[in-house]
Amino acid sequence: MSRTYKATGINLKTQVLGESDKIVTILTREFGLIRAVAPGARKHNSSLGGRSGMFVVNELLIAKGRSLDKITQAQTLKTYPGLTKSLGKLAAGQYLAEIVLCQALSEQPQEELYELFNEHLHRLEALSSANPSGVLAHLAHGVFHLLALAGLTPQVQVCCLSGRTLKPNFTDLNWQIGFSIPAGGTVCLEAWESLRTEGERERGIQRNSSFSASSNHPIIPSPPKPGSQTIVVHRQEIPVISSRLGAVELALLQHLSQPEIMQIDGARDYDWLSVEQILRQYAQYQLGRPIRSATLIDSYFAANHDAIV
């Protein structure tokens, strides 16, 4: 006889199975990520039909199976109908769900991730539909918090090269800071340029010293003497600058760690679009996979171009 267990979870993904069933991927408080069959969920009169939809929170009774568990009972606790009424909100919710799917563990409690994801879905749903750019701000906020929970937050308070604290300079319209995805965050362009110049100078010296002045024969270094110490010099790698940010964009990134979205004077909708793009590229790099729902975000804001530019 199959063992059964109870769990509270939110549906993240559904797949068709057979003629009338669904496979539902669920983030639960108690057991983390589980995949279970919702039998008959695609039938017109099925009690599991609506309960197996995206972003539905259910109290579940699940029977253990050999390959897949099976949902035997489901009682809905919460839904997010406001997400389905706006393409932008729905796309943002699916975007966050993809990140959660990459982060969630199976057979381990995931209460903090469960609560955080529901919190950001609630914030998205509460947004005014007349403010499409607000979706970008809340999406960026959610992505940053999910990365922080996984210990993958980009460094935005100090320079990754020099360790110097970074403060946006709002008085200089041409002021910029670099963002390097491989280096893990913000980079002071002066420190980066200095490192690049030093690297070019050292390579030039090495090329010039590889041949003697009197002949074109390479200089072969003599082997170390017995008992002598060899000094190995580790040179700092020059990171790739993925993008360049202005003062407002840096300020927005620095405030994303706060519980609520901060209002920055002079912030434009374009700045939030830039911040979302940076976090998207960074998240894809860290997770090792593309965020497919991001194409829906791009399509939505391309269609609403006049509203955000």
DAGI-V737829 format. One record per residue. N is the residue number from 1. RES is the residue in three letters. PHI is phi as a letter, one per 30 degrees, with the letter a starting at -180 (NA if undefined). Layout:
n->N res->RES phi->PHI
n->N res->RES phi->PHI
This chain:
n->1 res->MET phi->NA
n->2 res->SER phi->d
n->3 res->ARG phi->d
n->4 res->THR phi->b
n->5 res->TYR phi->b
n->6 res->LYS phi->c
n->7 res->ALA phi->a
n->8 res->THR phi->c
n->9 res->GLY phi->a
n->10 res->ILE phi->c
n->11 res->ASN phi->d
n->12 res->LEU phi->c
n->13 res->LYS phi->a
n->14 res->THR phi->b
n->15 res->GLN phi->b
n->16 res->VAL phi->d
n->17 res->LEU phi->b
n->18 res->GLY phi->i
n->19 res->GLU phi->d
n->20 res->SER phi->b
n->21 res->ASP phi->c
n->22 res->LYS phi->b
n->23 res->ILE phi->c
n->24 res->VAL phi->c
n->25 res->THR phi->c
n->26 res->ILE phi->b
n->27 res->LEU phi->c
n->28 res->THR phi->c
n->29 res->ARG phi->d
n->30 res->GLU phi->d
n->31 res->PHE phi->b
n->32 res->GLY phi->i
n->33 res->LEU phi->d
n->34 res->ILE phi->b
n->35 res->ARG phi->c
n->36 res->ALA phi->b
n->37 res->VAL phi->d
n->38 res->ALA phi->c
n->39 res->PRO phi->d
n->40 res->GLY phi->i
n->41 res->ALA phi->d
n->42 res->ARG phi->c
n->43 res->LYS phi->d
n->44 res->HIS phi->e
n->45 res->ASN phi->c
n->46 res->SER phi->d
n->47 res->SER phi->d
n->48 res->LEU phi->c
n->49 res->GLY phi->e
n->50 res->GLY phi->d
n->51 res->ARG phi->d
n->52 res->SER phi->c
n->53 res->GLY phi->d
n->54 res->MET phi->d
n->55 res->PHE phi->i
n->56 res->VAL phi->c
n->57 res->VAL phi->c
n->58 res->ASN phi->b
n->59 res->GLU phi->c
n->60 res->LEU phi->c
n->61 res->LEU phi->c
n->62 res->ILE phi->b
n->63 res->ALA phi->c
n->64 res->LYS phi->d
n->65 res->GLY phi->b
n->66 res->ARG phi->d
n->67 res->SER phi->c
n->68 res->LEU phi->b
n->69 res->ASP phi->d
n->70 res->LYS phi->b
n->71 res->ILE phi->d
n->72 res->THR phi->c
n->73 res->GLN phi->b
n->74 res->ALA phi->b
n->75 res->GLN phi->b
n->76 res->THR phi->d
n->77 res->LEU phi->c
n->78 res->LYS phi->a
n->79 res->THR phi->b
n->80 res->TYR phi->b
n->81 res->PRO phi->d
n->82 res->GLY phi->d
n->83 res->LEU phi->d
n->84 res->THR phi->d
n->85 res->LYS phi->c
n->86 res->SER phi->b
n->87 res->LEU phi->d
n->88 res->GLY phi->d
n->89 res->LYS phi->d
n->90 res->LEU phi->d
n->91 res->ALA phi->d
n->92 res->ALA phi->d
n->93 res->GLY phi->d
n->94 res->GLN phi->d
n->95 res->TYR phi->e
n->96 res->LEU phi->d
n->97 res->ALA phi->d
n->98 res->GLU phi->d
n->99 res->ILE phi->d
n->100 res->VAL phi->d
n->101 res->LEU phi->d
n->102 res->CYS phi->d
n->103 res->GLN phi->c
n->104 res->ALA phi->d
n->105 res->LEU phi->c
n->106 res->SER phi->c
n->107 res->GLU phi->h
n->108 res->GLN phi->b
n->109 res->PRO phi->e
n->110 res->GLN phi->b
n->111 res->GLU phi->d
n->112 res->GLU phi->d
n->113 res->LEU phi->d
n->114 res->TYR phi->e
n->115 res->GLU phi->d
n->116 res->LEU phi->d
n->117 res->PHE phi->d
n->118 res->ASN phi->d
n->119 res->GLU phi->d
n->120 res->HIS phi->d
n->121 res->LEU phi->d
n->122 res->HIS phi->d
n->123 res->ARG phi->d
n->124 res->LEU phi->d
n->125 res->GLU phi->d
n->126 res->ALA phi->d
n->127 res->LEU phi->d
n->128 res->SER phi->d
n->129 res->SER phi->d
n->130 res->ALA phi->d
n->131 res->ASN phi->b
n->132 res->PRO phi->d
n->133 res->SER phi->d
n->134 res->GLY phi->d
n->135 res->VAL phi->d
n->136 res->LEU phi->d
n->137 res->ALA phi->d
n->138 res->HIS phi->d
n->139 res->LEU phi->d
n->140 res->ALA phi->d
n->141 res->HIS phi->d
n->142 res->GLY phi->d
n->143 res->VAL phi->d
n->144 res->PHE phi->d
n->145 res->HIS phi->d
n->146 res->LEU phi->d
n->147 res->LEU phi->d
n->148 res->ALA phi->d
n->149 res->LEU phi->d
n->150 res->ALA phi->d
n->151 res->GLY phi->i
n->152 res->LEU phi->c
n->153 res->THR phi->d
n->154 res->PRO phi->d
n->155 res->GLN phi->d
n->156 res->VAL phi->b
n->157 res->GLN phi->c
n->158 res->VAL phi->b
n->159 res->CYS phi->d
n->160 res->CYS phi->d
n->161 res->LEU phi->c
n->162 res->SER phi->c
n->163 res->GLY phi->i
n->164 res->ARG phi->d
n->165 res->THR phi->d
n->166 res->LEU phi->c
n->167 res->LYS phi->b
n->168 res->PRO phi->d
n->169 res->ASN phi->c
n->170 res->PHE phi->d
n->171 res->THR phi->d
n->172 res->ASP phi->c
n->173 res->LEU phi->d
n->174 res->ASN phi->c
n->175 res->TRP phi->d
n->176 res->GLN phi->b
n->177 res->ILE phi->b
n->178 res->GLY phi->c
n->179 res->PHE phi->b
n->180 res->SER phi->c
n->181 res->ILE phi->d
n->182 res->PRO phi->d
n->183 res->ALA phi->d
n->184 res->GLY phi->j
n->185 res->GLY phi->l
n->186 res->THR phi->d
n->187 res->VAL phi->b
n->188 res->CYS phi->d
n->189 res->LEU phi->d
n->190 res->GLU phi->d
n->191 res->ALA phi->d
n->192 res->TRP phi->d
n->193 res->GLU phi->d
n->194 res->SER phi->d
n->195 res->LEU phi->d
n->196 res->ARG phi->d
n->197 res->THR phi->d
n->198 res->GLU phi->d
n->199 res->GLY phi->d
n->200 res->GLU phi->d
n->201 res->ARG phi->d
n->202 res->GLU phi->d
n->203 res->ARG phi->d
n->204 res->GLY phi->d
n->205 res->ILE phi->d
n->206 res->GLN phi->d
n->207 res->ARG phi->d
n->208 res->ASN phi->d
n->209 res->SER phi->d
n->210 res->SER phi->d
n->211 res->PHE phi->b
n->212 res->SER phi->d
n->213 res->ALA phi->d
n->214 res->SER phi->c
n->215 res->SER phi->b
n->216 res->ASN phi->c
n->217 res->HIS phi->d
n->218 res->PRO phi->d
n->219 res->ILE phi->d
n->220 res->ILE phi->c
n->221 res->PRO phi->d
n->222 res->SER phi->d
n->223 res->PRO phi->d
n->224 res->PRO phi->d
n->225 res->LYS phi->d
n->226 res->PRO phi->e
n->227 res->GLY phi->i
n->228 res->SER phi->d
n->229 res->GLN phi->c
n->230 res->THR phi->c
n->231 res->ILE phi->c
n->232 res->VAL phi->c
n->233 res->VAL phi->c
n->234 res->HIS phi->c
n->235 res->ARG phi->c
n->236 res->GLN phi->d
n->237 res->GLU phi->d
n->238 res->ILE phi->d
n->239 res->PRO phi->d
n->240 res->VAL phi->d
n->241 res->ILE phi->d
n->242 res->SER phi->d
n->243 res->SER phi->a
n->244 res->ARG phi->b
n->245 res->LEU phi->c
n->246 res->GLY phi->d
n->247 res->ALA phi->d
n->248 res->VAL phi->d
n->249 res->GLU phi->d
n->250 res->LEU phi->d
n->251 res->ALA phi->d
n->252 res->LEU phi->d
n->253 res->LEU phi->d
n->254 res->GLN phi->d
n->255 res->HIS phi->c
n->256 res->LEU phi->d
n->257 res->SER phi->d
n->258 res->GLN phi->d
n->259 res->PRO phi->d
n->260 res->GLU phi->c
n->261 res->ILE phi->d
n->262 res->MET phi->d
n->263 res->GLN phi->d
n->264 res->ILE phi->c
n->265 res->ASP phi->d
n->266 res->GLY phi->i
n->267 res->ALA phi->d
n->268 res->ARG phi->c
n->269 res->ASP phi->e
n->270 res->TYR phi->d
n->271 res->ASP phi->d
n->272 res->TRP phi->d
n->273 res->LEU phi->d
n->274 res->SER phi->d
n->275 res->VAL phi->d
n->276 res->GLU phi->d
n->277 res->GLN phi->d
n->278 res->ILE phi->d
n->279 res->LEU phi->d
n->280 res->ARG phi->d
n->281 res->GLN phi->d
n->282 res->TYR phi->d
n->283 res->ALA phi->d
n->284 res->GLN phi->d
n->285 res->TYR phi->d
n->286 res->GLN phi->d
n->287 res->LEU phi->d
n->288 res->GLY phi->i
n->289 res->ARG phi->a
n->290 res->PRO phi->d
n->291 res->ILE phi->c
n->292 res->ARG phi->d
n->293 res->SER phi->d
n->294 res->ALA phi->d
n->295 res->THR phi->d
n->296 res->LEU phi->d
n->297 res->ILE phi->d
n->298 res->ASP phi->d
n->299 res->SER phi->d
n->300 res->TYR phi->d
n->301 res->PHE phi->d
n->302 res->ALA phi->d
n->303 res->ALA phi->d
n->304 res->ASN phi->c
n->305 res->HIS phi->e
n->306 res->ASP phi->d
n->307 res->ALA phi->d
n->308 res->ILE phi->c
n->309 res->VAL phi->c
